[in-house]
Amino acid sequence: MASYSSITISTLSLLLLLLLVGSSSAQLSTNYYSKTCSNVESTVKSVVQSAISKEKRMGASLLRLFFHDCFVNGCDGSILLDDTSSFTGEKNANPNKNSARGFDVVDNIKTAVEKVCPGVVSCADILAIASRDSVVTLGGPSWNVKLGRRDAKTASQSAANNGIPPPTSSLSNLISKFQGVGLSTKDMVALSGAHTIGQARCTNFRARIYNESNIDNSLAQTRQGNCPKTSGSGDNNLAPLDLQTPTSFDNNYFKNLISNKGLLHSDQQLFNGGSTASTVRSYSSNPSTFNSDFTAAMIKMGDISPLTGSSGEIRKNCRKTN
């Protein structure tokens, strides 16, 4: 009887262990849709390329959506949810209000994907694929996107306000925010290289161009031309984050930092006598190193707290829960 009990306990222990291992390895995979929606990636790519051909800036906007999604309770598509009378989402959080964009392109991608594979592909996965395709379309490196995320049924404005590092961040704050979601300092510097594309609003760089000394004088004067000193005046006027090649994904962002030509305070913090200066130098002279570290960091960021298995849902419409 004792031996029977011990066998039963051993069997139960083994089953429990297998269940635990199974749940922890029920992670994402690059071939997740190989049988259920084999042409999902080509479908997403087609819509992304079309959107960027109409407006180059859209590539940066889609990449930023993925970043802002993953930093708030993981890569779960929560940023895509519209506010309702009974629900406040992330779109109007400070880091997103009047600046997060590309939601209509995500809608177009979702419509195209639903035509070929109805009810199969999550909005969270669409964001992950679209961010990769945006980088590639603008001349950057490619990588195999891990898939299998499901969509959140909720979102958090407060988590977006607190989790996404603002453009006024110090280096220590940037490092802390990225470490908080499992990303290293090297990941942080590499991912910041996404600012080689896209634009920023005057309200996000006004203080830097008028008050800071570690900025190239000609850049400050140029930017002052379309960003008045008075708050409230021209707040939404835009300027390229990378003065050299604002619609090409390359390593000029890092070259700019070495010349004190980072547009945002948080950008220049990466090269301001601190611990990340050597990494910036490396990326400025070795584009292949930057590309490989960027793709590795993007894959790692895509792994932040995904909903898998029976968690969440596959939204029919990315803007609202089913």
Secondary structure, DSSP 8 states (H G I E B T S, - for coil): -HHHHHHHHHHHHHHHHHHHHHHHH---BTTTTTTT-TTHHHHHHHHHHHHHHH-TTHHHHHHHHHHHHHTTTSSSSGGG---BTTB--STTSTTTTTT---HHHHHHHHHHHHHHSTTTS-HHHHHHHHHHHHHHHTT-------B--BB-S---HHHHHHHS--TT--HHHHHHHHHHTT--HHHHHHHHGGGGS-EEEHHHHHHHHHH-SSS-HHHHHHHHTTS-SSTTSSTT-EEESSSS-TTS-SSHHHHHHHTT--SSHHHHGGGSSSTTHHHHHHHHH-HHHHHHHHHHHHHHHHTSS-B-TTSSB--SBTTB--
